[in-house]
Amino acid sequence: MNSEDKKYLADIDRRADQYANNDDLKANANAFFVDSVKNEYSYNFTWLGRPIVQYPQDIIAMQEIIWSIKPDLIIETGIARGGSLIFYASMLQLLGNNGKVLGIDIDIRDHNREGIEDHPLNDKIEMLQGSSVSAETFEQVEKFAKNFNNILVILDSNHTYAHVRKELELYSELVQKGSFVVVFDTVINDLPAETNGSRPWGPDNNPMGAVFDFLETNDRFQINEKIQNKLLFTVAKNGYLECIKD
């Protein structure tokens, strides 16, 4: 890396540190984020033709992580319409390492499966229907994952505390030093209860609590605060968990 690129990256870190201490900037970002959730902002985007229910900020963050750590297997719990699977597959295609994406969902709806299977990048994607925390499902995941060396995990299925806590216990064991477990929708903890509608999760029952409890008993992971600081708003607040120990 040349000196100018190093300076550019150092400036990013400097600004992220400044943002972390800028209460006005954070308050403005949070106000926009809350209002955007109420207006279903995350449902506005697609990736290579498939709906991707994510914020652009988090998509960019995941791109940076993938390009940096170069995983050969990306596991995502929660498939929805499949845009995220296509996004991860496209990143692996760019890396050129013959990597695979494994998507897990308790209910892969027919129209979503059809859209994913008809996509040009489908040859890089495997899908597994079942609860991500069931013994049967995880046994299949372990069997599939043993053929890969560098695994990135994204948790984005059922957002209740108990479910995410169990996912963290199981899937963190697949991740090696230098990679990540990314827990989406931890931000539910900070959102008004009414934004969750009739769903079982909310301010008192969400992934954020699962993350903090997990970190109390597992010293292999730590929150990468620089990522969330530079994003200013993210659905994965305190959820970008970097593996720092083998």
C-alpha positions as protocol buffer text, in pm:
chain_id: "A"
residue {
  index: 1
  type: MET
  ca { x: 0 y: 0 z: 0 }
}
residue {
  index: 2
  type: ASN
  ca { x: 142 y: 339 z: -96 }
}
residue {
  index: 3
  type: SER
  ca { x: 179 y: 630 z: 144 }
}
residue {
  index: 4
  type: GLU
  ca { x: -121 y: 822 z: 7 }
}
residue {
  index: 5
  type: ASP
  ca { x: -352 y: 523 z: 56 }
}
residue {
  index: 6
  type: LYS
  ca { x: -220 y: 475 z: 409 }
}
residue {
  index: 7
  type: LYS
  ca { x: -293 y: 841 z: 484 }
}
residue {
  index: 8
  type: TYR
  ca { x: -645 y: 807 z: 342 }
}
residue {
  index: 9
  type: LEU
  ca { x: -719 y: 509 z: 567 }
}
residue {
  index: 10
  type: ALA
  ca { x: -570 y: 685 z: 868 }
}
residue {
  index: 11
  type: ASP
  ca { x: -801 y: 980 z: 803 }
}
residue {
  index: 12
  type: ILE
  ca { x: -1098 y: 743 z: 809 }
}
residue {
  index: 13
  type: ASP
  ca { x: -996 y: 619 z: 1153 }
}
residue {
  index: 14
  type: ARG
  ca { x: -943 y: 976 z: 1272 }
}
residue {
  index: 15
  type: ARG
  ca { x: -1288 y: 1084 z: 1157 }
}
residue {
  index: 16
  type: ALA
  ca { x: -1452 y: 776 z: 1310 }
}
residue {
  index: 17
  type: ASP
  ca { x: -1294 y: 862 z: 1644 }
}
residue {
  index: 18
  type: GLN
  ca { x: -1422 y: 1219 z: 1611 }
}
residue {
  index: 19
  type: TYR
  ca { x: -1773 y: 1101 z: 1528 }
}
residue {
  index: 20
  type: ALA
  ca { x: -1775 y: 884 z: 1842 }
}
residue {
  index: 21
  type: ASN
  ca { x: -1734 y: 1199 z: 2052 }
}
residue {
  index: 22
  type: ASN
  ca { x: -1964 y: 1427 z: 1851 }
}
residue {
  index: 23
  type: ASP
  ca { x: -2293 y: 1416 z: 2039 }
}
residue {
  index: 24
  type: ASP
  ca { x: -2476 y: 1652 z: 1802 }
}
residue {
  index: 25
  type: LEU
  ca { x: -2378 y: 1452 z: 1495 }
}
residue {
  index: 26
  type: LYS
  ca { x: -2480 y: 1125 z: 1660 }
}
residue {
  index: 27
  type: ALA
  ca { x: -2813 y: 1270 z: 1773 }
}
residue {
  index: 28
  type: ASN
  ca { x: -2890 y: 1392 z: 1421 }
}
residue {
  index: 29
  type: ALA
  ca { x: -2795 y: 1056 z: 1272 }
}
residue {
  index: 30
  type: ASN
  ca { x: -3009 y: 872 z: 1527 }
}
residue {
  index: 31
  type: ALA
  ca { x: -3309 y: 1097 z: 1462 }
}
residue {
  index: 32
  type: PHE
  ca { x: -3288 y: 1025 z: 1092 }
}
residue {
  index: 33
  type: PHE
  ca { x: -3244 y: 654 z: 1156 }
}
residue {
  index: 34
  type: VAL
  ca { x: -3553 y: 626 z: 1379 }
}
residue {
  index: 35
  type: ASP
  ca { x: -3763 y: 820 z: 1129 }
}
residue {
  index: 36
  type: SER
  ca { x: -3630 y: 608 z: 842 }
}
residue {
  index: 37
  type: VAL
  ca { x: -3733 y: 288 z: 1022 }
}
residue {
  index: 38
  type: LYS
  ca { x: -4085 y: 422 z: 1063 }
}
residue {
  index: 39
  type: ASN
  ca { x: -4091 y: 492 z: 689 }
}
residue {
  index: 40
  type: GLU
  ca { x: -3957 y: 148 z: 585 }
}
residue {
  index: 41
  type: TYR
  ca { x: -3642 y: 295 z: 431 }
}
residue {
  index: 42
  type: SER
  ca { x: -3453 y: -37 z: 432 }
}
residue {
  index: 43
  type: TYR
  ca { x: -3707 y: -188 z: 190 }
}
residue {
  index: 44
  type: ASN
  ca { x: -3606 y: 47 z: -92 }
}
residue {
  index: 45
  type: PHE
  ca { x: -3303 y: -134 z: -234 }
}
residue {
  index: 46
  type: THR
  ca { x: -3200 y: -428 z: -452 }
}
residue {
  index: 47
  type: TRP
  ca { x: -2869 y: -599 z: -521 }
}
residue {
  index: 48
  type: LEU
  ca { x: -2821 y: -726 z: -877 }
}
residue {
  index: 49
  type: GLY
  ca { x: -3196 y: -753 z: -917 }
}
residue {
  index: 50
  type: ARG
  ca { x: -3296 y: -913 z: -584 }
}
residue {
  index: 51
  type: PRO
  ca { x: -3452 y: -716 z: -296 }
}
residue {
  index: 52
  type: ILE
  ca { x: -3195 y: -660 z: -19 }
}
residue {
  index: 53
  type: VAL
  ca { x: -3358 y: -547 z: 304 }
}
residue {
  index: 54
  type: GLN
  ca { x: -3056 y: -368 z: 448 }
}
residue {
  index: 55
  type: TYR
  ca { x: -2929 y: -16 z: 498 }
}
residue {
  index: 56
  type: PRO
  ca { x: -2672 y: 96 z: 239 }
}
residue {
  index: 57
  type: GLN
  ca { x: -2433 y: 181 z: 524 }
}
residue {
  index: 58
  type: ASP
  ca { x: -2426 y: -181 z: 640 }
}
residue {
  index: 59
  type: ILE
  ca { x: -2391 y: -310 z: 284 }
}
residue {
  index: 60
  type: ILE
  ca { x: -2080 y: -97 z: 242 }
}
residue {
  index: 61
  type: ALA
  ca { x: -1944 y: -213 z: 579 }
}
residue {
  index: 62
  type: MET
  ca { x: -1994 y: -578 z: 484 }
}
residue {
  index: 63
  type: GLN
  ca { x: -1821 y: -516 z: 150 }
}
residue {
  index: 64
  type: GLU
  ca { x: -1520 y: -373 z: 332 }
}
residue {
  index: 65
  type: ILE
  ca { x: -1508 y: -667 z: 573 }
}
residue {
  index: 66
  type: ILE
  ca { x: -1536 y: -927 z: 297 }
}
residue {
  index: 67
  type: TRP
  ca { x: -1270 y: -764 z: 81 }
}
residue {
  index: 68
  type: SER
  ca { x: -1039 y: -737 z: 382 }
}
residue {
  index: 69
  type: ILE
  ca { x: -1071 y: -1084 z: 533 }
}
residue {
  index: 70
  type: LYS
  ca { x: -1143 y: -1275 z: 208 }
}
residue {
  index: 71
  type: PRO
  ca { x: -1362 y: -1555 z: 346 }
}
residue {
  index: 72
  type: ASP
  ca { x: -1421 y: -1870 z: 146 }
}
residue {
  index: 73
  type: LEU
  ca { x: -1754 y: -1940 z: 317 }
}
residue {
  index: 74
  type: ILE
  ca { x: -2018 y: -1688 z: 423 }
}
residue {
  index: 75
  type: ILE
  ca { x: -2301 y: -1821 z: 639 }
}
residue {
  index: 76
  type: GLU
  ca { x: -2617 y: -1614 z: 678 }
}
residue {
  index: 77
  type: THR
  ca { x: -2908 y: -1708 z: 899 }
}
residue {
  index: 78
  type: GLY
  ca { x: -3225 y: -1552 z: 764 }
}
residue {
  index: 79
  type: ILE
  ca { x: -3277 y: -1542 z: 387 }
}
residue {
  index: 80
  type: ALA
  ca { x: -3587 y: -1323 z: 335 }
}
residue {
  index: 81
  type: ARG
  ca { x: -3596 y: -1230 z: -37 }
}
residue {
  index: 82
  type: GLY
  ca { x: -3238 y: -1333 z: -100 }
}
residue {
  index: 83
  type: GLY
  ca { x: -3071 y: -1004 z: -186 }
}
residue {
  index: 84
  type: SER
  ca { x: -2809 y: -1045 z: 83 }
}
residue {
  index: 85
  type: LEU
  ca { x: -2721 y: -1393 z: -43 }
}
residue {
  index: 86
  type: ILE
  ca { x: -2673 y: -1249 z: -392 }
}
residue {
  index: 87
  type: PHE
  ca { x: -2463 y: -965 z: -251 }
}
residue {
  index: 88
  type: TYR
  ca { x: -2233 y: -1204 z: -64 }
}
residue {
  index: 89
  type: ALA
  ca { x: -2211 y: -1430 z: -368 }
}
residue {
  index: 90
  type: SER
  ca { x: -2110 y: -1135 z: -586 }
}
residue {
  index: 91
  type: MET
  ca { x: -1833 y: -1044 z: -342 }
}
residue {
  index: 92
  type: LEU
  ca { x: -1702 y: -1400 z: -343 }
}
residue {
  index: 93
  type: GLN
  ca { x: -1715 y: -1398 z: -722 }
}
residue {
  index: 94
  type: LEU
  ca { x: -1494 y: -1087 z: -722 }
}
residue {
  index: 95
  type: LEU
  ca { x: -1253 y: -1250 z: -479 }
}
residue {
  index: 96
  type: GLY
  ca { x: -1222 y: -1546 z: -716 }
}
residue {
  index: 97
  type: ASN
  ca { x: -1154 y: -1797 z: -439 }
}
residue {
  index: 98
  type: ASN
  ca { x: -1429 y: -2048 z: -530 }
}
residue {
  index: 99
  type: GLY
  ca { x: -1609 y: -1949 z: -210 }
}
residue {
  index: 100
  type: LYS
  ca { x: -1966 y: -2037 z: -123 }
}
residue {
  index: 101
  type: VAL
  ca { x: -2259 y: -1873 z: 54 }
}
residue {
  index: 102
  type: LEU
  ca { x: -2479 y: -2083 z: 281 }
}
residue {
  index: 103
  type: GLY
  ca { x: -2820 y: -1936 z: 361 }
}
residue {
  index: 104
  type: ILE
  ca { x: -3036 y: -2080 z: 638 }
}
residue {
  index: 105
  type: ASP
  ca { x: -3402 y: -2005 z: 698 }
}
residue {
  index: 106
  type: ILE
  ca { x: -3684 y: -2178 z: 880 }
}
residue {
  index: 107
  type: ASP
  ca { x: -3918 y: -2099 z: 589 }
}
residue {
  index: 108
  type: ILE
  ca { x: -3777 y: -2039 z: 242 }
}
residue {
  index: 109
  type: ARG
  ca { x: -4080 y: -1921 z: 52 }
}
residue {
  index: 110
  type: ASP
  ca { x: -4124 y: -2062 z: -297 }
}
residue {
  index: 111
  type: HIS
  ca { x: -4112 y: -1730 z: -482 }
}
residue {
  index: 112
  type: ASN
  ca { x: -3792 y: -1631 z: -302 }
}
residue {
  index: 113
  type: ARG
  ca { x: -3627 y: -1967 z: -366 }
}
residue {
  index: 114
  type: GLU
  ca { x: -3723 y: -1941 z: -732 }
}
residue {
  index: 115
  type: GLY
  ca { x: -3578 y: -1590 z: -760 }
}
residue {
  index: 116
  type: ILE
  ca { x: -3250 y: -1698 z: -600 }
}
residue {
  index: 117
  type: GLU
  ca { x: -3220 y: -2018 z: -801 }
}
residue {
  index: 118
  type: ASP
  ca { x: -3283 y: -1829 z: -1126 }
}
residue {
  index: 119
  type: HIS
  ca { x: -3008 y: -1576 z: -1053 }
}
residue {
  index: 120
  type: PRO
  ca { x: -2678 y: -1598 z: -1247 }
}
residue {
  index: 121
  type: LEU
  ca { x: -2485 y: -1623 z: -918 }
}
residue {
  index: 122
  type: ASN
  ca { x: -2689 y: -1913 z: -782 }
}
residue {
  index: 123
  type: ASP
  ca { x: -2402 y: -2158 z: -839 }
}
residue {
  index: 124
  type: LYS
  ca { x: -2223 y: -1995 z: -546 }
}
residue {
  index: 125
  type: ILE
  ca { x: -2522 y: -2031 z: -312 }
}
residue {
  index: 126
  type: GLU
  ca { x: -2653 y: -2320 z: -105 }
}
residue {
  index: 127
  type: MET
  ca { x: -2975 y: -2295 z: 95 }
}
residue {
  index: 128
  type: LEU
  ca { x: -3080 y: -2494 z: 397 }
}
residue {
  index: 129
  type: GLN
  ca { x: -3435 y: -2490 z: 532 }
}
residue {
  index: 130
  type: GLY
  ca { x: -3471 y: -2534 z: 906 }
}
residue {
  index: 131
  type: SER
  ca { x: -3432 y: -2353 z: 1234 }
}
residue {
  index: 132
  type: SER
  ca { x: -3081 y: -2212 z: 1258 }
}
residue {
  index: 133
  type: VAL
  ca { x: -3057 y: -2324 z: 1621 }
}
residue {
  index: 134
  type: SER
  ca { x: -3189 y: -2678 z: 1589 }
}
residue {
  index: 135
  type: ALA
  ca { x: -2942 y: -2960 z: 1643 }
}
residue {
  index: 136
  type: GLU
  ca { x: -3034 y: -3117 z: 1309 }
}
residue {
  index: 137
  type: THR
  ca { x: -2978 y: -2797 z: 1112 }
}
residue {
  index: 138
  type: PHE
  ca { x: -2652 y: -2708 z: 1282 }
}
residue {
  index: 139
  type: GLU
  ca { x: -2519 y: -3060 z: 1225 }
}
residue {
  index: 140
  type: GLN
  ca { x: -2571 y: -3004 z: 852 }
}
residue {
  index: 141
  type: VAL
  ca { x: -2403 y: -2663 z: 875 }
}
residue {
  index: 142
  type: GLU
  ca { x: -2098 y: -2813 z: 1049 }
}
residue {
  index: 143
  type: LYS
  ca { x: -2074 y: -3085 z: 788 }
}
residue {
  index: 144
  type: PHE
  ca { x: -2083 y: -2828 z: 508 }
}
residue {
  index: 145
  type: ALA
  ca { x: -1844 y: -2586 z: 680 }
}
residue {
  index: 146
  type: LYS
  ca { x: -1568 y: -2841 z: 742 }
}
residue {
  index: 147
  type: ASN
  ca { x: -1459 y: -2804 z: 380 }
}
residue {
  index: 148
  type: PHE
  ca { x: -1375 y: -2433 z: 426 }
}
residue {
  index: 149
  type: ASN
  ca { x: -1096 y: -2250 z: 602 }
}
residue {
  index: 150
  type: ASN
  ca { x: -1209 y: -1891 z: 653 }
}
residue {
  index: 151
  type: ILE
  ca { x: -1570 y: -1845 z: 758 }
}
residue {
  index: 152
  type: LEU
  ca { x: -1773 y: -1525 z: 802 }
}
residue {
  index: 153
  type: VAL
  ca { x: -2106 y: -1550 z: 988 }
}
residue {
  index: 154
  type: ILE
  ca { x: -2403 y: -1312 z: 966 }
}
residue {
  index: 155
  type: LEU
  ca { x: -2696 y: -1359 z: 1205 }
}
residue {
  index: 156
  type: ASP
  ca { x: -3019 y: -1208 z: 1071 }
}
residue {
  index: 157
  type: SER
  ca { x: -3308 y: -1444 z: 1141 }
}
residue {
  index: 158
  type: ASN
  ca { x: -3528 y: -1451 z: 1453 }
}
residue {
  index: 159
  type: HIS
  ca { x: -3432 y: -1141 z: 1654 }
}
residue {
  index: 160
  type: THR
  ca { x: -3536 y: -1254 z: 2002 }
}
residue {
  index: 161
  type: TYR
  ca { x: -3276 y: -1262 z: 2277 }
}
residue {
  index: 162
  type: ALA
  ca { x: -3293 y: -1640 z: 2326 }
}
residue {
  index: 163
  type: HIS
  ca { x: -3264 y: -1723 z: 1958 }
}
residue {
  index: 164
  type: VAL
  ca { x: -2969 y: -1493 z: 1890 }
}
residue {
  index: 165
  type: ARG
  ca { x: -2793 y: -1601 z: 2210 }
}
residue {
  index: 166
  type: LYS
  ca { x: -2814 y: -1963 z: 2093 }
}
residue {
  index: 167
  type: GLU
  ca { x: -2697 y: -1870 z: 1744 }
}
residue {
  index: 168
  type: LEU
  ca { x: -2395 y: -1691 z: 1890 }
}
residue {
  index: 169
  type: GLU
  ca { x: -2309 y: -1995 z: 2101 }
}
residue {
  index: 170
  type: LEU
  ca { x: -2325 y: -2227 z: 1800 }
}
residue {
  index: 171
  type: TYR
  ca { x: -2197 y: -2029 z: 1504 }
}
residue {
  index: 172
  type: SER
  ca { x: -1913 y: -1843 z: 1679 }
}
residue {
  index: 173
  type: GLU
  ca { x: -1730 y: -2177 z: 1698 }
}
residue {
  index: 174
  type: LEU
  ca { x: -1704 y: -2178 z: 1319 }
}
residue {
  index: 175
  type: VAL
  ca { x: -1519 y: -1846 z: 1306 }
}
residue {
  index: 176
  type: GLN
  ca { x: -1143 y: -1810 z: 1328 }
}
residue {
  index: 177
  type: LYS
  ca { x: -921 y: -1522 z: 1436 }
}
residue {
  index: 178
  type: GLY
  ca { x: -946 y: -1225 z: 1203 }
}
residue {
  index: 179
  type: SER
  ca { x: -1298 y: -1296 z: 1083 }
}
residue {
  index: 180
  type: PHE
  ca { x: -1633 y: -1174 z: 1216 }
}
residue {
  index: 181
  type: VAL
  ca { x: -1971 y: -1269 z: 1348 }
}
residue {
  index: 182
  type: VAL
  ca { x: -2206 y: -988 z: 1249 }
}
residue {
  index: 183
  type: VAL
  ca { x: -2532 y: -962 z: 1443 }
}
residue {
  index: 184
  type: PHE
  ca { x: -2793 y: -760 z: 1258 }
}
residue {
  index: 185
  type: ASP
  ca { x: -3085 y: -572 z: 1416 }
}
residue {
  index: 186
  type: THR
  ca { x: -2924 y: -518 z: 1754 }
}
residue {
  index: 187
  type: VAL
  ca { x: -3059 y: -165 z: 1707 }
}
residue {
  index: 188
  type: ILE
  ca { x: -3405 y: -295 z: 1803 }
}
residue {
  index: 189
  type: ASN
  ca { x: -3283 y: -232 z: 2157 }
}
residue {
  index: 190
  type: ASP
  ca { x: -3287 y: 145 z: 2094 }
}
residue {
  index: 191
  type: LEU
  ca { x: -3599 y: 180 z: 1879 }
}
residue {
  index: 192
  type: PRO
  ca { x: -3952 y: 268 z: 1994 }
}
residue {
  index: 193
  type: ALA
  ca { x: -4148 y: -47 z: 2069 }
}
residue {
  index: 194
  type: GLU
  ca { x: -4415 y: 35 z: 1812 }
}
residue {
  index: 195
  type: THR
  ca { x: -4165 y: 0 z: 1524 }
}
residue {
  index: 196
  type: ASN
  ca { x: -4166 y: -378 z: 1578 }
}
residue {
  index: 197
  type: GLY
  ca { x: -4539 y: -423 z: 1531 }
}
residue {
  index: 198
  type: SER
  ca { x: -4663 y: -766 z: 1643 }
}
residue {
  index: 199
  type: ARG
  ca { x: -4322 y: -931 z: 1626 }
}
residue {
  index: 200
  type: PRO
  ca { x: -4200 y: -1113 z: 1938 }
}
residue {
  index: 201
  type: TRP
  ca { x: -3890 y: -895 z: 1975 }
}
residue {
  index: 202
  type: GLY
  ca { x: -3865 y: -539 z: 2104 }
}
residue {
  index: 203
  type: PRO
  ca { x: -3668 y: -308 z: 2335 }
}
residue {
  index: 204
  type: ASP
  ca { x: -3666 y: -567 z: 2615 }
}
residue {
  index: 205
  type: ASN
  ca { x: -3607 y: -877 z: 2403 }
}
residue {
  index: 206
  type: ASN
  ca { x: -3357 y: -837 z: 2122 }
}
residue {
  index: 207
  type: PRO
  ca { x: -3012 y: -924 z: 1982 }
}
residue {
  index: 208
  type: MET
  ca { x: -2829 y: -648 z: 2171 }
}
residue {
  index: 209
  type: GLY
  ca { x: -2879 y: -821 z: 2506 }
}
residue {
  index: 210
  type: ALA
  ca { x: -2767 y: -1148 z: 2351 }
}
residue {
  index: 211
  type: VAL
  ca { x: -2447 y: -985 z: 2223 }
}
residue {
  index: 212
  type: PHE
  ca { x: -2355 y: -836 z: 2560 }
}
residue {
  index: 213
  type: ASP
  ca { x: -2424 y: -1159 z: 2747 }
}
residue {
  index: 214
  type: PHE
  ca { x: -2225 y: -1357 z: 2490 }
}
residue {
  index: 215
  type: LEU
  ca { x: -1925 y: -1125 z: 2526 }
}
residue {
  index: 216
  type: GLU
  ca { x: -1928 y: -1166 z: 2904 }
}
residue {
  index: 217
  type: THR
  ca { x: -1852 y: -1537 z: 2867 }
}
residue {
  index: 218
  type: ASN
  ca { x: -1651 y: -1543 z: 2543 }
}
residue {
  index: 219
  type: ASP
  ca { x: -1322 y: -1355 z: 2516 }
}
residue {
  index: 220
  type: ARG
  ca { x: -1257 y: -1457 z: 2156 }
}
residue {
  index: 221
  type: PHE
  ca { x: -1467 y: -1170 z: 2023 }
}
residue {
  index: 222
  type: GLN
  ca { x: -1487 y: -796 z: 2072 }
}
residue {
  index: 223
  type: ILE
  ca { x: -1703 y: -519 z: 1927 }
}
residue {
  index: 224
  type: ASN
  ca { x: -1531 y: -340 z: 1641 }
}
residue {
  index: 225
  type: GLU
  ca { x: -1644 y: 10 z: 1734 }
}
residue {
  index: 226
  type: LYS
  ca { x: -1463 y: 183 z: 1448 }
}
residue {
  index: 227
  type: ILE
  ca { x: -1707 y: 29 z: 1201 }
}
residue {
  index: 228
  type: GLN
  ca { x: -2020 y: 159 z: 1372 }
}
residue {
  index: 229
  type: ASN
  ca { x: -1858 y: 493 z: 1455 }
}
residue {
  index: 230
  type: LYS
  ca { x: -1784 y: 575 z: 1091 }
}
residue {
  index: 231
  type: LEU
  ca { x: -2122 y: 450 z: 970 }
}
residue {
  index: 232
  type: LEU
  ca { x: -2302 y: 685 z: 1215 }
}
residue {
  index: 233
  type: PHE
  ca { x: -2612 y: 470 z: 1193 }
}
residue {
  index: 234
  type: THR
  ca { x: -2638 y: 95 z: 1148 }
}
residue {
  index: 235
  type: VAL
  ca { x: -2881 y: -185 z: 1223 }
}
residue {
  index: 236
  type: ALA
  ca { x: -2586 y: -375 z: 1375 }
}
residue {
  index: 237
  type: LYS
  ca { x: -2494 y: -135 z: 1655 }
}
residue {
  index: 238
  type: ASN
  ca { x: -2248 y: -325 z: 1880 }
}
residue {
  index: 239
  type: GLY
  ca { x: -2301 y: -619 z: 1646 }
}
residue {
  index: 240
  type: TYR
  ca { x: -1983 y: -614 z: 1438 }
}
residue {
  index: 241
  type: LEU
  ca { x: -1800 y: -877 z: 1643 }
}
residue {
  index: 242
  type: GLU
  ca { x: -1439 y: -936 z: 1546 }
}
residue {
  index: 243
  type: CYS
  ca { x: -1271 y: -1262 z: 1638 }
}
residue {
  index: 244
  type: ILE
  ca { x: -942 y: -1172 z: 1812 }
}
residue {
  index: 245
  type: LYS
  ca { x: -833 y: -1514 z: 1939 }
}
residue {
  index: 246
  type: ASP
  ca { x: -800 y: -1862 z: 1792 }
}
